[in-house]
Amino acid sequence: MKSVARFCLSVSALGALLLSASLLGAEAPEAAPYDTGFETIASITAALHHTLELSQRSGLRPSPILLENFPIPYLQTQKSGAPHPIRTVYISSGFVNLLNFISHAKAIDGLSRGFLTKSLRNLSTDVQDGRLPELHAEAARNVRSFETMNRQASYFNQMAGALVAVDMAHFSLGHYQKYAGQLTGNHSAPINSLVSLAEWREAVMLGASRALDCGLAVDGLKLIFESILKIPGRQSWSLFFMPEEADAREISRMSRELDQMQNRALLSSVH
């Protein structure tokens, strides 16, 4: 796919980041104007790790590692550590910033209709060589009210949890193992550029189910997919969230299936 060739990360660049992140461990980025951040994701990841089958837990580290100086939204499992490497979820500072951007814009949109769509237009410039833009909300109402920031945190948790759960599902379903040869070498491709649409869908549904088990609604997963489709032009970093073939029709279909899954889970919890 053309987006894959455009976005594949060189081992020299990514390797240096992974080594740096391994040495830093779970260091959080500089203080941001949000209570939601890498520490939030680390806590959710640990909870999701407990939803894995016992036989799989030893093959995946329960704590993610932060690529602190990596502005591109990045989420991918890589092998790390020597002499006995273990798969670890790597998350970039750009991933954290993107989720805060979208979750806050969505929260504001509840009071200022159209704010989310307008804000997403600002993400139309690829951030491969730069950083995400600021969320300009000076003209909106109650931008940082308790109610707004409560909604922001809820959307952030739902998006982060579901996306990490989907990435873990790729491991559980054997996708990382199946495509291991294309995830190493001179270039490391996003897993979503390698799996089939059916494999991705299977990972999404399994991940969403595990996220629901941790009390995370499907709204956040639907929000990130729908937001990516609203950004003018498909950004290369979107491959860390969804395949290029996942169009509006596919996302609409999947959203209905996610809602049905959530409704079934709610009904089973009542009975």
N, C-alpha and C positions, 0 to 999 in steps of 0.2 A: 504494500500500500504506500502511496506517496507520502502520507503523514508519518509513517514509520521511518522511512528513510530520512525525512526532514528532521525527525526528533530524536533518533537513537543517540544515546549518550556514550561518549568515548570512555573506555575503561580508565584511561589516565585521569580524566576529570572526575568521574564518578568514584573511582577507586580511592582517590585522595580524600574525597568527601566522606566515604565510608570509613576509612582509617581514622580520619579526624573525629568522626562521630563516635567511633568505638572508643577512642581515648577519652572523649568528653562524657560518654555515658548518656544519661538522661538530663543533661543540662538544659534548662529552659532558656528561651530567647529573652532579650531585654524586656523590661516591663511594658506591657501594652495596655491600652485603655479598656481591656476586657478581662473579666474573671475567667473566661474560657481560654484555654491554651493547651500547650503540650502536656502539662501535668494532668489536665482533664482527660486528654486522649489516652495517656498512660494508664490511668485508673480504669477507664472503660475497656482498654485492651486486656488488662489483667482479668477483668470480669468475663470477657468474651473467651479468654483462654480456657476458663473452667467449663465452657460449654462444649469443648472439643472432646472427642472420644479419648479415653485414657491412653490408648495406644498411640495417639497422635500428639499428645501434649509434650512428650519428651523431644519431639522433632521440631518444635517451634518455641522460641523464647517468649515468655509471658509479658515481657516489657519491650516496647518499641524503642528505637533509637532515633534521635533527632538530627537531621542534617541542618544545622543551625544557620549556616551561611549560604543556603541554597534557595533562591527566590522563586524558582519554578515550583508550582504545585506538584508534589511528588509523593506517591504512595506505592511501595512495592516491597515484596519480600526478597531478601538477599541472604546468601550464606555468609556468616561472619564468624570470627574467632578461629584460633589455631591452638593446637594441632587438630582439634576435633570440631570443625565448623558446625554451627547450628543455624537453621533458618530464623531470620529476624525481620520484623516489620520495620522498614525505614520510612520516616515521615519527614518532609522538608518544612522549613519555616514558611515557605510559600503556601504549602498545604494548609497550615494553621491559619495563615492570614486570609486565604481564600474563604475558608469556612466562616471565619469571623465576619468577613465582608458580606457574604451572601446571607448569613443568619441575621445580621443586623439590618440589612436592607429589607429582608422579608418581614422582620418585626416592625419596622417603620411603615412598611407597606400596609399594615393593618389599619393605620390611621391616615396615611397619605397614599391613596390609591395610585398606582402607576409608578411608585418610587422604585420598586424592585426592577422593573423592566428598564427604566431610565438608567439605573445604576449599572445594570449588566452591560449596557452599551459601552460603558467605560472600560470593560474588560476585553474589548474587541482587538486591542493591540497585544500581540503575543508578548509574554513576559520573559521569554527565554534569556534575553540579555539585560533585563531590568527587573523592577519590582512591581507588585500590584499597585494600582492607583489608590489614592485615599478615597474613603467613602464621604462624599460631599453631601451633608445632610443639614446644612445650616438653615435652610428654608422650611424644613419639615417640622411637624409638631411633635412635642414630647419625645425628642430624639433619644434621650437617656433617662426617661422616667423609669420607675421601678417596673411597671407593667411591660414597657418595651424591652428592657434588658432581661426580664424574666423570660419573655418569648424568645429573645435572641439566644439565651443560654440553652433553652429547650431545643431549638432548631439545630444549634451547634452540636449538642450531644447526640441528637438523632442522626445527623449527617455523619459525624465522625465515627460513631459506633457502627452504623450500618456499613460504611465504606471499609472500615477495618475488618468487619465481619465477612464481607464479600471477599476481601483479599485472603483472609484465612480460609475461606471456603475453597478458593482455588488450590490451596495447599491440601485441604482435606480430600478434595475430589481428584487429586493427582495431576492437576494441570501444570503446576510448577515442575513436577517431576517429568511429565511428558515432554515439556518444551525446554528442559534444562539445557540442552545443547545450544539453543538460540538465546538463552538468557546469560550466557557467558561468552568469553572471547573478546574480540576487538570492540564489540558493541553490545550493550544491554538493552534489549527492546522491552517496551511495556508489555506486560502479560496480556493485556486486552488487545494488543495488535497481533497476537499469536493464536489465541483461542478462537474457536468457531462461535458464531452467535448463539448457538444452542448451548455450548459449554458456558458461555458468559451468563446466559439466562439461568442456567442451573445453579451457578455460583451465587447469583443475586438472590435467588429464592432461598437457598440454604443460608446465606448470610443474613437475610432479613429475618428468617425464622429464629436464628440464634440471637439476633438483636432484640427481637420481641421477647425472648426468654429472659433478657436482661432489662426488660421494661422500657425499651426504646421503640417508639412508634415508627411506622413506615413513612410518615410524612416527610421526614428529613431526606430519606433516600429519593423519594419522588421529587423533592425540591431541587436537589443537586442535579439530577438528570434533566429536569425541565429547564433549569437555569442555564445549563450548558447549551441546550438547544436554542435558547433565547439570545445568547451572545452572538453578535453578527460575525459570521465566519467561524468554522470549527477550529478552535485553537489546538495546537499540537499537544499541549499538556493534557488535553481532555482524554487522551488515550489511557491515562492512569485512572480514569473513572469509568469509561465506557468505550466500546469498540466504535470504529468509524461507521460501521454498518447500522448501528443503533440509531434509527431515525425517529421522527416524531410519531409515526404510526407504531413502531415497536415499543417506544416508551409509553405511549398511551395504553397499549395492550398490557404491558407489564404493570403499569400503575393499577389497572383494574384487578390484576391477579394479586398484587400486594395488598390491596384493600380487602379482597376476599380472604386472604390468609389472615390478616389482622382481625377481621370480623369472626372468623372461625376460632381464633385464639381467645378472643374476648368471650365468646359463647361458651367455650370449654371451661374457662375460668369461673364462670357463673354456676355451671352445673357441677 
